[in-house]
Structures are given as C-alpha cells and as structure tokens.
Amino acid sequence: MECGKPEKANLSPSIYKGLLAKPKLKIFIPINKQDLITVDNLNDTSTPVMYTDDLDLPYKTNLKKYDKSKFTQVRILTDFNWLKEAEKDENYVYHVKAIYIDAMEVDSSLAAVMTSANKYIGQLSLDVDGPIFSIDYRLAPENKFPDAINDCWQVYLWLLKYSEKYLKLKFEKVFLEGNSAGGNLMCGITTLSIVKNVRIPDGLFMMYPALDCSNDSFSPSIFLCFNDLLLNVSFLLFALENY
C-alpha cells in the first residue's frame, strides 16, 4: 500500500525551530567496506556493490556510542514520522515527490556559519514536501580525506537502494545541498554518480562551495581572501593542509 503525506498542518516557525533542535528521527546508516573510496582507487569507475546487489544493510537507532568508520549518523528532519505508520502496517509505504540530502556544517565551530546553516535548514523544512536527510559527516583534521566523502557517498547509495526496503520510503527525485565543504562533498557525490554509473541527483544546490582545492590556479575568490579578516589566505591554506 502506497500512502502519501497527509494534508500539511499549519505549523508555526517556532515548531520547526524545535524540530531542528531535537530532530524527530535519527538513524545510523551502515558503511559497506567493499565500496569505500581510498586515495589509491580514486580513478576506479566500477559501480558500487551496495548499489548493484541487494545486501543486508539495515539501519540502526539509539546508538549512543558508535564506530564512525562503521556507521554514519543521519538526522531526518520531517513533520511526519511515517515510520510509526509503517510499524502498524507492514505493507505501508510513504510516497513523496522528493527527498533532500544535506551536508551542512551544523557542527561548525564558527558561530556565524552554524547559525546561517540552521536558518537555511529551518526555512527549507518549511518549504519542501519531503524529508531532509542531514548527514553528520566526519570532520577534518581528526578525519582526513576521503572520510567525509565516504560518509556522504555511502548515505547517498543507501538511500537510493534501501530506503524503500528499510525506511518504507519511496521517492521520485533526490536533491543534494551543502555549504562550503558540504557543497564540495555534494559536488563530489554528483561526480561519483556520473563516473560510477549510479543514479545522478535531480538537483544540486551549493552555497559558497569549495570546488577548486588544487592550490595551483588563480581565481577572484583567491584575490579577495587576502583582505578577508576571517577566511584569509593563511587560514585557507592551513585548512587545506589539514584536510
């Protein structure tokens, strides 16, 4: 049985602020080691196993302590907990037009970045009709490349292949969004999808993404960073070295 979302209630922004502070749903998606990206296999174009095969990869809940190399935490922002409905009816499937996968830096130490990200997600939750999957990807410098892209890539693959099987969620389109480093990661997922013959996202929204990290070319943004009080050239080079 496929069921759509019930008529949307007239929820005030304050309710959505509470939703952001304490997301209704939090899941832990398993990482499939066979499909891990490494520095040595960056040019590998083979299609991921978890995308081609039907593996046993159920998500977990209520993991207070977990190994981040085995699971990725994902916060689901939604005003309708369809999983409770699925518990009542094993044939229940929640059908939405689109889902949104987000890589915002909500845990950033920069207060301004965190505030703007929360405001954006809050407004987005008011405007969209489908759930938002916010990925708590591993951060540098504690976690080096390609840990962050692995987290996002595996969540993307899992949602494409296993969301209907385990989450009882069916969607028509998938959109990616991210700011700064998150924009870089979402662009990376799109590139990997093209190269590895995986379903390509239907839309990509990036806010001030870090796209050219080669450090051997010139752009207007590099010129501007020489006078930037916060993201100056020394800080950016330091961040790049620790990524």
Secondary structure per residue as TSV (DSSP state, phi and psi in degrees):
chain	resnum	aa	ss	phi	psi
A	1	M	-	360.0	126.0
A	2	E	E	-102.1	129.6
A	3	C	E	-125.9	136.6
A	4	G	-	-88.5	176.1
A	5	K	-	-73.4	136.4
A	6	P	-	-63.9	165.7
A	7	E	-	-53.5	131.0
A	8	K	-	-68.2	129.2
A	9	A	-	-75.4	156.6
A	10	N	-	-84.7	80.7
A	11	L	-	-88.9	138.7
A	12	S	-	-79.2	158.1
A	13	P	H	-57.7	-30.1
A	14	S	H	-63.1	-34.5
A	15	I	H	-66.2	-38.9
A	16	Y	H	-69.9	-30.9
A	17	K	H	-62.9	-40.5
A	18	G	H	-64.9	-36.5
A	19	L	H	-63.2	-39.3
A	20	L	H	-69.0	-39.9
A	21	A	H	-67.5	-39.4
A	22	K	S	-133.4	82.3
A	23	P	-	-53.2	141.2
A	24	K	S	-67.1	-33.9
A	25	L	E	-125.2	134.7
A	26	K	E	-139.4	123.2
A	27	I	E	-126.9	162.6
A	28	F	E	-122.2	113.5
A	29	I	E	-92.9	129.7
A	30	P	E	-70.0	147.1
A	31	I	-	-98.3	127.6
A	32	N	-	-92.5	112.0
A	33	K	G	-61.9	-27.6
A	34	Q	G	-62.7	-25.9
A	35	D	G	-107.2	14.6
A	36	L	-	-67.5	138.8
A	37	I	-	-88.0	133.7
A	38	T	-	-126.8	168.4
A	39	V	G	-61.7	-29.9
A	40	D	G	-81.1	-22.3
A	41	N	G	-115.1	26.9
A	42	L	T	-60.6	-28.3
A	43	N	T	-94.5	6.8
A	44	D	-	-71.2	126.2
A	45	T	-	-105.4	7.7
A	46	S	-	-69.1	146.0
A	47	T	-	-73.4	134.6
A	48	P	-	-58.0	143.0
A	49	V	H	-63.3	-40.2
A	50	M	H	-68.4	-12.7
A	51	Y	H	-93.7	-33.9
A	52	T	H	-87.6	-32.4
A	53	D	S	-106.0	161.0
A	54	D	-	-98.0	91.0
A	55	L	-	-91.1	164.4
A	56	D	-	-91.6	92.3
A	57	L	-	-132.5	63.0
A	58	P	-	-70.1	149.6
A	59	Y	-	-81.2	163.4
A	60	K	B	-114.8	161.0
A	61	T	-	-133.8	161.4
A	62	N	-	56.3	43.2
A	63	L	-	-95.4	101.8
A	64	K	S	-72.0	-39.0
A	65	K	S	-126.1	128.3
A	66	Y	-	-147.2	156.8
A	67	D	-	-82.8	114.3
A	68	K	T	-69.7	-11.1
A	69	S	T	-85.4	-7.7
A	70	K	T	-115.2	-24.2
A	71	F	E	-138.1	150.6
A	72	T	E	-120.0	127.4
A	73	Q	E	-78.1	133.5
A	74	V	E	-130.4	127.0
A	75	R	E	-96.5	129.5
A	76	I	E	-104.7	114.3
A	77	L	E	-95.1	115.7
A	78	T	-	-158.4	151.9
A	79	D	S	-99.8	10.9
A	80	F	-	-142.5	111.4
A	81	N	-	-84.5	87.9
A	82	W	H	-71.1	-19.9
A	83	L	H	-64.8	-29.8
A	84	K	H	-66.5	-36.9
A	85	E	H	-67.2	-37.6
A	86	A	H	-67.3	-28.9
A	87	E	H	-67.0	-28.7
A	88	K	H	-80.9	-30.8
A	89	D	-	-135.7	113.0
A	90	E	T	-66.3	-17.9
A	91	N	T	-95.0	2.5
A	92	Y	-	-70.6	135.0
A	93	V	E	-134.5	126.0
A	94	Y	E	-88.4	115.8
A	95	H	E	-104.6	124.8
A	96	V	E	-129.0	159.4
A	97	K	E	-71.9	-33.8
A	98	A	E	-157.7	155.2
A	99	I	E	-119.2	160.7
A	100	Y	E	-127.9	124.8
A	101	I	E	-106.9	124.9
A	102	D	E	-120.3	138.8
A	103	A	E	-127.5	61.7
A	104	M	-	-83.8	150.7
A	105	E	-	-88.5	62.6
A	106	V	T	-71.2	-15.0
A	107	D	T	-101.5	15.2
A	108	S	-	-64.6	145.6
A	109	S	S	-76.9	-11.6
A	110	L	-	-85.8	111.5
A	111	A	H	-59.2	-39.0
A	112	A	H	-64.7	-40.3
A	113	V	H	-65.9	-44.3
A	114	M	H	-64.8	-41.2
A	115	T	H	-65.3	-45.3
A	116	S	H	-64.8	-36.5
A	117	A	H	-65.8	-44.1
A	118	N	H	-63.4	-40.2
A	119	K	H	-63.0	-41.6
A	120	Y	H	-63.6	-47.1
A	121	I	H	-64.1	-38.6
A	122	G	H	-61.7	-43.6
A	123	Q	H	-67.8	-38.5
A	124	L	H	-62.6	-41.1
A	125	S	H	-64.4	-23.8
A	126	L	H	-78.0	-30.7
A	127	D	H	-93.0	-30.0
A	128	V	-	-93.0	161.2
A	129	D	S	-106.1	0.5
A	130	G	S	-124.3	169.3
A	131	P	-	-69.9	151.7
A	132	I	E	-108.4	124.2
A	133	F	E	-101.8	106.5
A	134	S	E	-99.0	117.0
A	135	I	E	-88.4	124.6
A	136	D	-	-87.7	73.9
A	137	Y	-	-74.8	154.8
A	138	R	-	-68.0	140.8
A	139	L	-	-106.3	149.4
A	140	A	T	-81.3	158.6
A	141	P	T	-88.6	-5.0
A	142	E	T	-63.1	-32.4
A	143	N	S	-122.2	114.8
A	144	K	-	-83.7	163.6
A	145	F	T	-57.0	136.4
A	146	P	T	-105.9	34.7
A	147	D	H	-57.9	-45.7
A	148	A	H	-64.4	-44.8
A	149	I	H	-68.2	-32.3
A	150	N	H	-62.7	-43.8
A	151	D	H	-58.8	-49.0
A	152	C	H	-68.8	-40.9
A	153	W	H	-64.0	-43.5
A	154	Q	H	-70.1	-36.1
A	155	V	H	-63.8	-42.4
A	156	Y	H	-60.6	-47.9
A	157	L	H	-61.5	-43.1
A	158	W	H	-62.9	-44.2
A	159	L	H	-65.9	-37.7
A	160	L	H	-64.4	-41.8
A	161	K	H	-94.3	-35.3
A	162	Y	H	-120.7	2.6
A	163	S	I	-64.2	-38.7
A	164	E	I	-72.8	-37.1
A	165	K	I	-67.7	-45.6
A	166	Y	I	-104.4	-36.7
A	167	L	I	-93.8	-7.4
A	168	K	-	56.5	42.6
A	169	L	E	-126.8	127.2
A	170	K	E	-123.9	131.8
A	171	F	E	-135.4	155.4
A	172	E	E	-92.4	-39.2
A	173	K	E	-131.0	158.0
A	174	V	E	-133.9	131.1
A	175	F	E	-120.1	142.0
A	176	L	E	-111.5	146.4
A	177	E	E	-151.3	149.0
A	178	G	E	-172.3	157.6
A	179	N	E	-119.1	145.3
A	180	S	T	55.7	-118.5
A	181	A	H	-62.5	-33.4
A	182	G	H	-63.1	-35.7
A	183	G	H	-64.9	-38.8
A	184	N	H	-60.4	-44.0
A	185	L	H	-65.9	-41.5
A	186	M	H	-67.5	-36.1
A	187	C	H	-65.8	-37.6
A	188	G	H	-63.6	-40.8
A	189	I	H	-61.4	-42.2
A	190	T	H	-62.5	-43.8
A	191	T	H	-63.7	-44.3
A	192	L	H	-62.0	-37.7
A	193	S	H	-62.2	-40.4
A	194	I	H	-68.3	-47.0
A	195	V	H	-68.4	-37.6
A	196	K	T	-99.3	11.7
A	197	N	T	60.8	45.6
A	198	V	-	-110.7	153.9
A	199	R	-	-49.9	128.7
A	200	I	-	-84.9	139.6
A	201	P	-	-57.0	149.1
A	202	D	S	-80.2	-17.0
A	203	G	E	-160.1	150.3
A	204	L	E	-135.5	117.7
A	205	F	E	-115.8	116.5
A	206	M	E	-124.6	132.6
A	207	M	E	-111.4	124.2
A	208	Y	S	33.5	59.2
A	209	P	-	-73.7	148.6
A	210	A	-	-88.4	99.4
A	211	L	-	-104.7	-40.7
A	212	D	-	-105.3	101.3
A	213	C	-	-108.0	19.3
A	214	S	-	-74.5	-25.7
A	215	N	S	63.2	20.2
A	216	D	S	-129.0	18.7
A	217	S	S	-138.6	164.2
A	218	F	-	-110.9	144.4
A	219	S	-	-147.8	162.0
A	220	P	H	-57.3	-35.0
A	221	S	H	-66.5	-34.4
A	222	I	H	-64.9	-40.0
A	223	F	H	-63.2	-41.7
A	224	L	H	-67.6	-30.6
A	225	C	H	-68.1	-16.5
A	226	F	T	-66.0	-26.3
A	227	N	T	-108.4	6.1
A	228	D	-	-81.5	127.9
A	229	L	S	-72.4	-31.0
A	230	L	S	-97.6	-58.4
A	231	L	S	-99.9	62.8
A	232	N	-	-79.3	172.0
A	233	V	H	-62.5	-36.1
A	234	S	H	-65.1	-42.4
A	235	F	H	-66.1	-42.0
A	236	L	H	-64.4	-40.5
A	237	L	H	-66.0	-37.8
A	238	F	H	-63.4	-44.0
A	239	A	H	-63.8	-40.9
A	240	L	H	-64.8	-40.1
A	241	E	H	-65.9	-29.7
A	242	N	T	-94.7	2.5
A	243	Y	-	-88.0	360.0
